[in-house]
Amino acid sequence: MSPRSLTLLKNLARNSNASSSCIQTRSVTYMPRPGDGSPRAVTLIPGDGIGPLVTNAVEQVMEAMHAPIYFEKYDVHGEMSRVPAEVMESIRKNKVCLKGGLKTPVGGGVSSLNVQLRKELDLFASLVNCFNLPGLPTKHENVDIVVIRENTEGEYAGLEHEVVPGVVESLKRTPLGLFLVLFESLEISFVIESFDFDVTRSLENTTRFVPGVLESVELRRCAHSVVESLKVITKFCSERIAKYAFEYAYLNNRKKVTAVHKANIMKLADGLFLESCREVAKKYPGITYNEIIVDNCCMQLVAKPEQFDVMVTPNLYGNLVANTAAGIAGGTGVMPGGNVGADHAVFEQGASAGNVGKDKIVRENKANPVALLLSSAMMLRHLQFPSFADRLETAVKRVISEGNCRTKDLGGQSTTQQVVDAVIANLE
């Protein structure tokens, strides 16, 4: 047999073996309902800073995929006093929104539009997925954490006003109503927590402690000014977020749910949150449940993040935990996320959603679109377009893995458009 014929036979045998070992990955079990392929409207808010760059990246990729969605775009900016009524009407009609970052002013009495959206649409659950991307070097491997954060109560104040000159009162509006705590005496420095209408402390003009609602109040005297901060934890919202976390774990084959708290200090407020989580955990015997104090949680995240799976947290703790986990897994520029309620969902960059980037990044067109592209893949699954979500996610991961096209935050010098072009080129 000639050398040429022998070479051909060897190549044929090699190709045959490769074909036989190749496993089909295309799903054949998803059976859409009639009409599921009809194009869906999605409200689009480009936002501030890098927002228009990264939302435009999503628009280009969706068009290249011929995804069955179309966008209703609205101009909203963080310095606005409220989200325009026509934007809220569009989101309520479409049920789904994709948004870039909205800048949150620091101080000045202007409330965050990001928080407004969550409250008005009752987007009670924030979900951030922090995971290692193949090919992106990080200190820790095997990180795949889902942080589920209660979005509507806790330390995030809904109302603030000056009671008397030098005294600022911060109030929190919850689904169960508005709870006021007013004080005439300012020489106070302790925490109040109550299950019922009876106030166990001797305070003047204290009103409305509601069953199932815990208020943690802290007053600090500094010169002639007094600032009062309220933390509200309700049974209703605690049970609701716990149910969502366990349901998410169950539906996504997750093995463990960890509740993050500070009940060693806020024994009743965070204690109520833990009590709700424990009650829900009993209904999911196949899922391991544990608890961790928030300061220890941060240390454990930095030291051994792979021990965590699904984490359920009150509002403020979740913000801190999600950003810490994102930094460990590769940075906020690659972590997807969204906010969901019973009727609506808003998808955005998973961590630091209010971070709109530096002006230099915008001028140089070097914003990282990966986080919002992966968030839009989550959105496509939410809309029941799983094959489009798979194609988009696979293309993004392939670009990251190859390492030829990365923005500066990932160690490269590519522009936003170059990343978009690379993702489109890798679409199957």
C-alpha positions as CSV (number, residue, x, y, z in Angstrom):
1,M,0.0,0.0,0.0
2,S,1.4,3.4,-1.0
3,P,2.2,6.0,1.8
4,R,-0.5,8.3,0.3
5,S,-3.2,5.6,0.7
6,L,-2.1,4.8,4.2
7,T,-2.3,8.4,5.2
8,L,-5.8,8.7,3.8
9,L,-7.0,5.6,5.7
10,K,-5.5,7.0,9.0
11,N,-7.3,10.3,8.5
12,L,-10.5,8.5,7.7
13,A,-10.3,6.4,10.8
14,R,-9.5,9.4,13.0
15,N,-12.5,11.3,11.6
16,S,-14.8,8.2,12.1
17,N,-13.7,7.9,15.7
18,A,-14.3,11.6,16.3
19,S,-17.7,11.4,14.8
20,S,-18.7,8.4,16.9
21,S,-17.5,10.1,20.1
22,C,-19.3,13.3,19.4
23,I,-22.4,13.8,21.5
24,Q,-25.4,15.7,20.2
25,T,-26.0,18.7,22.3
26,R,-29.0,20.2,20.6
27,S,-32.1,20.0,22.8
28,V,-35.1,18.1,21.3
29,T,-37.3,18.2,24.4
30,Y,-38.5,21.8,24.2
31,M,-41.9,21.8,22.5
32,P,-43.2,25.4,22.1
33,R,-46.9,26.1,22.2
34,P,-48.6,27.4,19.1
35,G,-47.9,31.1,18.8
36,D,-44.8,31.1,21.0
37,G,-42.7,32.3,18.1
38,S,-44.6,35.6,17.7
39,P,-42.3,38.6,18.2
40,R,-42.4,40.0,21.7
41,A,-42.1,43.7,22.7
42,V,-39.5,44.6,25.2
43,T,-39.1,48.0,26.8
44,L,-35.6,49.3,26.4
45,I,-34.0,52.0,28.6
46,P,-30.4,52.8,27.5
47,G,-29.8,54.9,30.6
48,D,-26.7,56.9,31.4
49,G,-22.9,56.7,30.8
50,I,-22.0,53.3,29.2
51,G,-25.7,52.3,29.1
52,P,-26.3,53.4,25.5
53,L,-23.1,51.6,24.4
54,V,-24.0,48.2,26.0
55,T,-27.7,48.3,25.1
56,N,-26.8,49.1,21.5
57,A,-24.5,46.0,21.7
58,V,-27.6,43.9,22.6
59,E,-29.7,45.4,19.9
60,Q,-27.0,44.5,17.3
61,V,-26.7,40.9,18.5
62,M,-30.5,40.4,18.7
63,E,-30.8,41.7,15.1
64,A,-28.0,39.4,13.9
65,M,-29.7,36.4,15.6
66,H,-33.1,37.4,14.2
67,A,-34.4,37.0,17.7
68,P,-38.2,37.2,17.9
69,I,-38.2,40.4,20.0
70,Y,-38.4,44.1,19.2
71,F,-37.6,47.1,21.4
72,E,-39.6,50.0,22.5
73,K,-36.9,52.5,23.4
74,Y,-37.3,55.3,26.0
75,D,-34.9,58.1,27.0
76,V,-34.6,58.0,30.8
77,H,-31.8,59.5,32.9
78,G,-30.9,59.2,36.6
79,E,-31.2,63.0,37.3
80,M,-35.0,62.8,36.6
81,S,-37.2,63.1,39.6
82,R,-39.4,60.1,38.5
83,V,-39.5,57.5,35.8
84,P,-41.8,59.0,33.1
85,A,-45.4,57.7,33.1
86,E,-45.2,56.5,29.5
87,V,-42.2,54.3,30.4
88,M,-44.0,52.7,33.3
89,E,-47.0,52.1,31.1
90,S,-44.8,50.4,28.4
91,I,-43.2,48.1,31.0
92,R,-46.6,47.2,32.5
93,K,-47.8,46.4,29.0
94,N,-44.8,44.4,27.8
95,K,-44.1,42.8,31.2
96,V,-40.3,42.8,30.4
97,C,-37.7,45.5,30.3
98,L,-34.0,45.7,29.5
99,K,-32.0,48.6,30.9
100,G,-28.6,50.1,31.1
101,G,-27.4,51.8,34.3
102,L,-29.3,54.8,35.6
103,K,-27.0,57.1,37.5
104,T,-28.0,57.5,41.2
105,P,-27.1,61.0,42.6
106,V,-25.3,60.9,45.9
107,G,-27.1,63.0,48.4
108,G,-29.2,66.0,47.3
109,G,-32.5,64.5,48.1
110,V,-33.0,62.9,44.6
111,S,-34.2,59.3,44.9
112,S,-32.8,56.5,42.8
113,L,-34.8,55.6,39.6
114,N,-33.4,52.1,39.9
115,V,-35.2,51.7,43.3
116,Q,-38.3,53.5,42.0
117,L,-38.7,50.9,39.2
118,R,-38.3,48.0,41.7
119,K,-40.9,49.5,44.1
120,E,-43.5,50.6,41.6
121,L,-43.4,47.3,39.7
122,D,-43.0,45.2,43.0
123,L,-39.9,43.6,41.6
124,F,-39.3,41.9,45.0
125,A,-36.4,39.6,43.9
126,S,-33.0,40.6,42.6
127,L,-31.0,37.8,41.1
128,V,-27.3,38.0,40.3
129,N,-25.4,35.0,38.9
130,C,-21.6,35.2,39.7
131,F,-19.6,32.4,38.0
132,N,-16.3,31.7,36.4
133,L,-16.1,32.2,32.7
134,P,-13.9,29.6,30.9
135,G,-10.6,31.3,29.8
136,L,-10.9,34.3,32.2
137,P,-8.3,33.9,34.9
138,T,-9.4,34.5,38.5
139,K,-8.0,33.7,41.9
140,H,-10.7,31.1,42.6
141,E,-12.1,28.4,40.4
142,N,-15.5,26.5,40.5
143,V,-17.3,29.7,41.5
144,D,-21.0,29.5,40.6
145,I,-23.1,31.6,43.1
146,V,-26.6,32.9,42.7
147,V,-27.4,35.8,45.0
148,I,-31.1,36.3,45.5
149,R,-31.8,39.6,47.3
150,E,-35.0,41.0,48.8
151,N,-35.6,44.2,46.8
152,T,-38.5,46.1,48.5
153,E,-37.7,46.7,52.1
154,G,-34.8,46.7,54.6
155,E,-32.5,49.7,55.0
156,Y,-33.4,51.3,51.6
157,A,-35.4,54.4,52.6
158,G,-38.5,55.3,50.6
159,L,-39.2,58.7,52.1
160,E,-37.0,61.2,53.9
161,H,-37.9,64.6,55.5
162,E,-36.6,67.0,58.1
163,V,-38.8,66.7,61.2
164,V,-37.4,69.9,62.8
165,P,-34.2,71.8,61.9
166,G,-31.2,69.5,62.3
167,V,-33.4,66.3,62.5
168,V,-33.8,64.1,59.5
169,E,-36.3,61.3,59.5
170,S,-36.0,58.4,57.0
171,L,-39.2,56.4,56.4
172,K,-39.6,53.1,54.5
173,R,-42.8,52.3,52.5
174,T,-43.6,48.6,52.3
175,P,-46.4,46.6,50.7
176,L,-48.2,46.6,54.1
177,G,-48.2,50.4,54.5
178,L,-46.2,53.2,55.9
179,F,-44.8,52.9,59.4
180,L,-43.9,56.0,61.3
181,V,-41.7,56.4,64.4
182,L,-41.6,60.0,65.7
183,F,-39.7,61.1,68.7
184,E,-39.8,64.3,70.8
185,S,-36.9,63.3,73.0
186,L,-33.6,63.2,71.0
187,E,-31.4,61.8,73.8
188,I,-31.9,58.3,72.5
189,S,-29.3,55.7,71.4
190,F,-30.6,52.2,71.1
191,V,-32.6,49.8,68.9
192,I,-36.4,49.3,69.1
193,E,-37.9,46.1,67.8
194,S,-41.5,45.0,68.4
195,F,-43.9,42.3,67.2
196,D,-47.1,44.1,68.3
197,F,-48.7,47.4,69.0
198,D,-47.4,47.5,72.5
199,V,-44.2,49.5,72.8
200,T,-41.9,48.0,75.4
201,R,-39.8,51.1,75.6
202,S,-40.9,54.4,77.2
203,L,-41.0,56.7,74.2
204,E,-43.2,59.7,73.5
205,N,-45.3,60.0,70.3
206,T,-44.4,56.5,69.0
207,T,-47.0,55.3,66.5
208,R,-48.1,52.2,64.7
209,F,-46.1,49.0,65.3
210,V,-47.9,46.4,63.2
211,P,-48.0,42.6,63.9
212,G,-45.5,40.8,61.6
213,V,-43.5,44.0,61.0
214,L,-40.2,44.7,62.7
215,E,-38.6,48.2,62.8
216,S,-35.0,48.7,63.8
217,V,-34.5,52.4,64.7
218,E,-31.2,54.0,65.4
219,L,-30.7,57.6,66.5
220,R,-27.3,59.2,66.9
221,R,-26.7,62.6,68.4
222,C,-23.9,64.5,66.7
223,A,-23.5,68.2,67.6
224,H,-27.0,69.7,67.0
225,S,-28.0,67.3,64.2
226,V,-29.9,64.0,64.6
227,V,-30.3,61.4,61.8
228,E,-32.8,58.6,62.2
229,S,-32.6,55.5,60.0
230,L,-35.3,52.8,59.9
231,K,-35.0,49.2,58.8
232,V,-38.2,47.4,58.1
233,I,-38.5,43.6,57.9
234,T,-41.9,42.0,57.3
235,K,-43.1,38.4,57.5
236,F,-44.8,38.8,54.1
237,C,-41.7,39.9,52.2
238,S,-39.3,37.6,54.1
239,E,-41.4,34.5,53.2
240,R,-41.9,35.7,49.6
241,I,-38.1,36.0,49.0
242,A,-37.4,32.7,50.8
243,K,-40.0,30.9,48.6
244,Y,-38.5,32.4,45.5
245,A,-34.9,31.3,46.5
246,F,-35.9,27.8,47.2
247,E,-38.1,27.5,44.1
248,Y,-35.2,28.8,42.0
249,A,-32.9,26.2,43.6
250,Y,-35.4,23.4,43.0
251,L,-36.0,24.4,39.3
252,N,-32.3,24.8,38.5
253,N,-31.0,21.7,40.2
254,R,-29.2,23.7,42.9
255,K,-28.2,21.8,46.0
256,K,-27.9,24.4,48.8
257,V,-29.5,27.6,49.9
258,T,-27.7,29.9,52.4
259,A,-29.5,32.6,54.3
260,V,-27.3,35.7,55.1
261,H,-28.2,37.6,58.2
262,K,-27.1,39.6,61.3
263,A,-29.5,38.1,63.8
264,N,-26.8,38.0,66.4
265,I,-27.3,41.7,66.8
266,M,-30.7,42.4,65.1
267,K,-32.2,39.5,66.9
268,L,-35.9,40.3,66.1
269,A,-35.6,42.0,62.7
270,D,-33.2,39.6,61.1
271,G,-34.6,36.9,63.4
272,L,-37.9,37.2,61.6
273,F,-36.1,36.9,58.2
274,L,-34.4,33.7,59.4
275,E,-37.6,32.3,60.9
276,S,-39.3,32.7,57.5
277,C,-36.4,31.0,55.7
278,R,-36.5,28.1,58.1
279,E,-40.2,27.6,57.6
280,V,-39.8,27.5,53.8
281,A,-36.8,25.3,54.0
282,K,-38.9,22.5,55.6
283,K,-40.9,22.2,52.4
284,Y,-37.7,21.4,50.3
285,P,-36.1,18.5,52.1
286,G,-33.9,17.7,49.0
287,I,-32.1,21.1,49.3
288,T,-29.6,21.7,52.0
289,Y,-30.2,24.8,54.1
290,N,-27.8,26.7,56.2
291,E,-27.3,30.2,57.7
292,I,-24.3,32.6,57.9
293,I,-23.7,35.9,59.6
294,V,-23.1,38.6,57.0
295,D,-19.6,39.6,58.2
296,N,-18.4,36.0,58.3
297,C,-20.1,35.6,54.9
298,C,-17.9,38.3,53.3
299,M,-14.8,36.7,54.8
300,Q,-15.8,33.2,53.5
301,L,-16.6,34.6,50.1
302,V,-13.1,36.0,49.7
303,A,-11.4,32.8,51.2
304,K,-13.5,30.0,49.8
305,P,-16.3,31.1,47.5
306,E,-16.9,27.7,45.9
307,Q,-18.7,26.6,49.1
308,F,-21.7,28.7,48.2
309,D,-24.5,27.9,45.8
310,V,-27.7,29.9,46.2
311,M,-27.7,32.8,48.7
312,V,-30.8,34.5,50.0
313,T,-30.4,37.9,51.7
314,P,-32.3,41.0,53.0
315,N,-31.9,44.1,50.8
316,L,-28.7,45.8,51.9
317,Y,-26.7,42.6,52.6
318,G,-27.5,41.3,49.1
319,N,-26.1,44.3,47.5
320,L,-22.8,43.9,49.3
321,V,-22.7,40.1,48.9
322,A,-23.5,40.2,45.1
323,N,-20.8,42.8,44.4
324,T,-18.2,40.9,46.4
325,A,-19.1,37.7,44.7
326,A,-19.0,39.4,41.3
327,G,-15.5,40.8,42.0
328,I,-14.2,37.3,43.0
329,A,-15.7,35.6,39.9
330,G,-14.4,38.0,37.2
331,G,-15.7,41.5,37.7
332,T,-19.0,43.3,37.5
333,G,-18.6,43.7,33.7
334,V,-19.4,40.0,33.1
335,M,-22.0,39.2,35.7
336,P,-25.7,39.0,34.5
337,G,-28.7,39.7,36.6
338,G,-32.3,40.9,36.8
339,N,-35.2,41.9,39.0
340,V,-38.4,39.9,39.0
341,G,-41.9,40.1,40.5
342,A,-45.1,38.4,40.0
343,D,-46.0,40.2,36.8
344,H,-42.9,42.0,35.5
345,A,-39.1,41.6,35.1
346,V,-36.3,44.1,34.5
347,F,-33.0,42.8,33.2
348,E,-29.8,44.7,33.7
349,Q,-26.1,44.3,34.6
350,G,-26.1,42.0,37.6
351,A,-23.8,43.8,40.0
352,S,-23.3,47.6,40.4
353,A,-26.4,48.3,38.3
354,G,-26.1,52.0,39.2
355,N,-22.5,52.2,38.1
356,V,-22.6,54.0,34.7
357,G,-18.9,53.9,34.1
358,K,-16.3,56.6,33.6
359,D,-16.5,59.3,30.9
360,K,-13.2,58.1,29.4
361,I,-14.7,54.6,28.8
362,V,-17.6,56.2,27.0
363,R,-15.4,58.5,24.9
364,E,-13.2,55.7,23.8
365,N,-16.1,53.3,23.2
366,K,-14.5,50.6,25.5
367,A,-17.4,49.6,27.7
368,N,-17.7,45.9,28.4
369,P,-21.0,44.6,27.0
370,V,-20.7,41.0,28.3
371,A,-22.8,41.5,31.5
372,L,-25.7,42.9,29.6
373,L,-25.4,40.4,26.8
374,L,-25.6,37.6,29.3
375,S,-28.5,39.3,31.1
376,S,-30.3,39.5,27.7
377,A,-29.8,35.7,27.4
378,M,-31.5,35.4,30.8
379,M,-34.3,37.6,29.4
380,L,-34.7,35.4,26.3
381,R,-35.1,32.3,28.6
382,H,-37.7,34.3,30.6
383,L,-39.5,35.0,27.3
384,Q,-39.4,31.2,26.5
385,F,-36.9,31.5,23.7
386,P,-34.3,29.0,25.0
387,S,-32.5,28.2,21.8
388,F,-31.8,31.9,21.1
389,A,-30.6,32.2,24.7
390,D,-28.3,29.2,24.3
391,R,-26.8,30.6,21.0
392,L,-26.1,34.0,22.6
393,E,-24.6,32.6,25.7
394,T,-22.4,30.1,23.8
395,A,-21.1,32.9,21.5
396,V,-20.2,35.2,24.4
397,K,-18.4,32.4,26.3
398,R,-16.5,31.4,23.2
399,V,-15.3,35.0,22.7
400,I,-14.1,35.2,26.3
401,S,-12.5,31.8,26.1
402,E,-10.5,32.6,23.0
403,G,-9.2,35.7,24.6
404,N,-8.6,37.6,21.5
405,C,-11.2,40.2,22.0
406,R,-11.6,41.6,25.5
407,T,-12.2,45.1,27.0
408,K,-9.7,46.7,29.4
409,D,-11.4,45.5,32.5
410,L,-10.7,41.9,31.4
411,G,-7.1,42.6,30.4
412,G,-7.6,43.5,26.8
413,Q,-7.8,46.7,24.7
414,S,-10.8,45.9,22.5
415,T,-13.6,48.4,21.9
416,T,-17.3,47.7,22.6
417,Q,-17.9,47.3,18.9
418,Q,-15.1,44.8,18.4
419,V,-16.5,42.6,21.2
420,V,-20.0,42.8,19.5
421,D,-18.5,41.9,16.1
422,A,-16.7,38.9,17.7
423,V,-19.9,37.7,19.4
424,I,-21.9,38.0,16.2
425,A,-19.1,36.1,14.3
426,N,-19.4,33.3,16.8
427,L,-23.2,32.9,16.6
428,E,-24.2,29.5,15.4
